Amino acid sequence: MKQITATEVQNMLKSGSALNIIDVREVDEVAGGKVPGAVNIPLGLIQFKMNELDKNKEYIIVCRSGGRSGMAAQVLESYGYNVTNMIGGMMSWAGEME
């Protein structure tokens, strides 16, 4: 499974890169702030919502600490999606939030 750090994601956003970020935390967790532009798909819904994702795009998967996003990344990867887990999750995020 590919991995990326929160700092790398922050730098990519600062440089203007268009990223596809999926936050797999629960709705109440995301209400406290998320990576700008991230789409919330709670981990429990990922298998039901994956058909809405494009296998030709690359997705960065985010959660609170990196555990749930790792599980989501494994599931998506097993179905042929191009995914990268943001290690450390939002606990490592020092950038702006929305």
C-alpha positions, -999 to 999 in steps of 0.1 A, spaced: 0 0 0 13 34 -9 17 60 19 21 97 21 27 120 50 4 149 61 33 173 53 36 160 17 -2 165 12 0 200 27 29 209 3 10 195 -27 -21 215 -18 1 247 -13 16 241 -48 -19 241 -63 -21 204 -70 -56 191 -75 -60 162 -51 -88 137 -46 -89 133 -8 -114 109 9 -119 113 47 -131 81 62 -139 94 96 -174 96 110 -195 126 101 -193 141 137 -154 138 136 -153 156 102 -175 184 116 -144 194 137 -124 201 106 -111 183 75 -84 187 49 -96 214 24 -115 197 -5 -118 163 12 -149 143 6 -163 124 36 -171 88 31 -172 71 65 -153 38 66 -185 18 72 -199 31 39 -168 28 17 -178 -5 0 -213 9 -7 -199 42 -21 -169 29 -41 -189 27 -73 -190 66 -72 -152 67 -74 -132 67 -106 -106 40 -110 -86 63 -133 -81 88 -105 -57 87 -76 -72 91 -41 -55 100 -8 -73 84 21 -74 102 55 -87 94 90 -79 105 125 -46 86 130 -40 64 99 -56 31 110 -91 34 94 -77 50 63 -53 21 60 -82 -3 61 -101 17 36 -71 19 13 -67 -19 14 -103 -25 5 -103 1 -23 -69 -12 -36 -83 -48 -37 -110 -35 -60 -85 -19 -84 -86 17 -71 -54 38 -71 -51 48 -34 -26 62 -10 -29 62 28 -20 95 46 0 81 76 -6 98 109 -40 110 98 -55 143 110 -34 140 142 -4 149 120 -22 176 100 -8 211 107 -23 228 77 -55 247 72 -88 230 77 -124 236 65 
